Amino acid sequence: MLPPVPVLADYGLSPRHGFLPETLPLTHLPDPYYNKWEAIAANLQALVLTRRLRSVVDRLPVLSSIGLEHEAEWRRAYSLLCFMAHAYIWGGDAPADRLPKAISVPLLEISDHLEVPPVATYAAVCLWNFKPVFVDEEIDSLENLATLNTFTGSIDESWFYLVSVAIEARGAPILDLMLTAIGAARRNDAKTVTRCLVSFAERLTDLTNILVRMPESCDPTVFYHRVRPFLAGSKNMAEAGLPHGVLYDQGTGTEKYRQYSGGSNAQSSLIQFFDIVLGIHHLPTGERHKTASSSSSSAAPEPEPEPEPEPDPDAPRNRNRNNFIQEMRRYMPGPHARFLADVSRVANVRQFVQDNRSNRQLCLAYDACLAMLSAFRDKHIAIVTRYIITPSREARTGTGGTALIPFLKQARDETGEPAVEEWTRRFMRARLKAEHQADPVFSGADRGAVETDVDVKGLAGTWTMDDEGGGICSF
């Protein structure tokens, strides 16, 4: 018997907002008990600039989570504490490798409740950190979004987060759309599957149009040197001054150092969902699918791997060469990760298209989705080059274990592998080559940055993988 098609509401998701909360994030915790947290967050930039944040936090009492009632309050508290924690760690002349009890005790409790790590995840800085400018307008427009918390108070930092929020909001309807397609494929309803795929491709074009707006209000130099350091985690950060990670003081005297990745767009559930429903499979970096024709044969694709058990955050990293997808799911809210795992068990669209190759409209709609997603990833490579690779080369501060651009380019290239028609694959390869040559981001000095294996830490300062690692970066 086939598993049931997941229902969005069972995971706290909605057709309207997708992975963003259906109830908009709170701008302030309602209980005055938490005013001290709110006051620090409201003055975070000044406290960091004057180097007084640590002394203020050190004098804070340890507040209980008992006053948090609705999930929106738990999320607000989590975001506040994550911003305070990262500002405390990175807001001095040298990083602090110990978080005081005033932060660590409530942060660990709240993180456990929300099923997220006690670190500034994508959820903390993007999903649960925005507000609409006008509440009666949609949140899928950058012109109607503002951030709640930032480290620097700069427009650049806000814009960087809000581009992701707008992408999440504009892409939200795709969840219900493709769940509908999965159900239709089970009923052999090719017309509905085709309609869903056409709408999916159109939405992907919208997401690309949002992504390329990043340079409008986020300067690469400001992002790289002012914003990015605060997003760093505690994993692989020995050169930055955290050889052991960070100790979360709970007053027991038996605490161990913890190591976590920092906030990264790779922790978004949205693009992983796209890959799952389209049947896109990613190999470890450097490996390739055998042939393009084999991936487009009528044979059934390999199933999406089952979720791995939750690893101990203090344990040495699992050396599984293809564990990146599962590792990033550890940084997603628990219900979101479970949703992806459950969708992977029922995804059938790629196989349905393969079984109906004579249906030209169906095949064209499917291939259009692959082309649009590949184009989205190509633009992401341009963004990473402009905001990470080039500044890293100029400052000669790029460190880490992965040549990031080859990793992203492979993920982009693999997106076209399941294409049904050979002409579609040829078209995508030609288009990518043409865009690469025409895009000023890839011209001149930047082209060297793309074609050279440059070791960097990624958008969050700690998004690193060993050379054996592989998988997919979202956006």
Secondary structure, DSSP 8 states (H G I E B T S, - for coil): -------GGGGT-BTTTBTS-SS---SS-SSGGGHHHHHHHHTHHHHHHTT-HHHHHHT-----STT--SHHHHHHHHHHHHHHHHHHHHSSSS--SEE-HHHHHHHHHHHHHHTS-SS--HIIIIITSEEESSTTS-SSSGGGEEES--SS--HHHHHHHHHHHHHHHHHTHHHHHHHHHHHHHHTT-HHHHHHHHHHHHHHHHHHHHHHTTHHHH--HHHIIIIIGGGG--STTBTTTTBSS-EEE--SSS---EE------GGG-HHHHHHHHHHT----BTT---S-HHHHTSSS-------------TTS-----TT-HHHHHHTTS-HHHHHHHHHHHHH--HHHHHHHTTT-HHHHHHHHHHHHHHHHHHHHHHHHHIIIIIHHHHHHT---SSEEHHHHHHHHHHHHTTT-SSHHHHHHHHHHHHHHHHH-GGGSHHHHHHHHS--EE--TTS-----TT-B-----
